[in-house]
């Protein structure tokens, strides 16, 4: 019988609810080009490439993570896609200006469900306010 006491069955990062955002990975082999993607358990919500960094290389205190524009939940978005969408808390005119036009490019909003917010407790109800 083979001894599996030293075999780690954990894959990916352990999410924690404090400023660290993730705990160090347990049992991860040395980082090499050949095995890097094999240990990434997540994928970009928009393009599905392997990705596991909610903060895209920034410190959590820098508030550069991708968040749904309606419910503010963290959304796993790769670095390439993150530059193409507007996250919660960002200015609506955060797109880059087109040099051939007088108008700014408006980035599409980021949502937790891809094209819309899927938080059922966060539905927008049409109401009439009477003053």
N, C-alpha and C positions, 0 to 999 in steps of 0.2 A: 504494500500500500504506500502510495506517495505521500510525503509530508507536505501539506499545503499551509503550514503555519506562517511561512514567510511570503505567501502569495497575496498580493493586494487585489481585491475585487472591486475597489472603488475607482471610478473613472470620472474625470472632470474636477471642477472646483466646488467647494462647499460654500454656499451663500450664507452670509451672516448678517444680522440686522444691527450692525454698528459701523463706525466710520471705516473699518477695514474693507468692507463689502464682501470679501471672500477670505476664507481661511487658506493657508498654504495647502497645496495638493498633497495628499497622502500617497506614498508609494509610486510616485511618478518617476519613470526612468530619466536618465540624463537627456536634456533637450538637444535634439539633433534635427536636421532638416528632414530626415526620413520618418521620424516618429512624431513630429509635432502635431499634425492634425489627428492622429490616432487617439490622442488623449483629450481632445476638445469634444465635450459632450453637447454643446449648444450649437445653434446655427442662427444666422442673421434672419430676422423676421421678414425682411424684404426680398433678399436674393438667395437665401438658403445656403450661403457658404459657411463652412465651419467657423464659429466665432464664440468666444467665451468671456469677453470683457465688457461689462455694462458701462464702464467709464471710458472706454476707447483710449486707454493709455494715460489718462489724466487721473489726478487724485480725486476721490469722491467729493472733497470739500470744494473743488473747482466748479461743481455743478455742470459738467459737460456730458453727462449721461443722456441717453435717449429716453424720453418719457412721453407717454400718450398725451396728446393735446387736450383730451377731455377728462380722463380719470387720473392722470399723472402716474400711472403704474410704470415701473421700469420696463423698457422694451429692449431686447437684445438686437442691436443693429451694428453691422460691421463698419469699419472706418470709412470705406468708400461711400456706402449708402448714407451714413450719418451726415456727411457734408451736403447731401442733396435734399434733406428734409428739415422741416422746422419742428423742434421739440417744444414741449410745454415750457413756458417761461421765457422763450426767445421772442424777440421782436418780430412782428409779422412781416417786416420789410428787411429781413436778414439775408436775403438773396443778393447775389452780386449783380451789379448793373451791367447791362448789355451795352458795349461801346457804340453800337450802331443804332441805338434807340434812346429816347429820352425817359423811358420808363424802367423801373427796377424789375428784376426777375423775382417773383414771389415763390418761395419754396413751398411745396405741398406739406400739409400737416402730417405728423407722425401719429399713427393710432395703434393701439395694442392689438387690434385684430387685422392689421395690415391696411385695409381700406376704410375701416370704421372702428369705433370703440366698441368692445364686446362686453363691457361692464354693464350688466343688466340693471344694476341699481343706480345707474347714471344716465338714464334716458332723459332727453330734453322734452318737456311737455309744453305745448303751446298754451300760454295763459294770457288772459286779458286783464290788464291792471286798470282798475277804476280809481280815479283820483277824486 
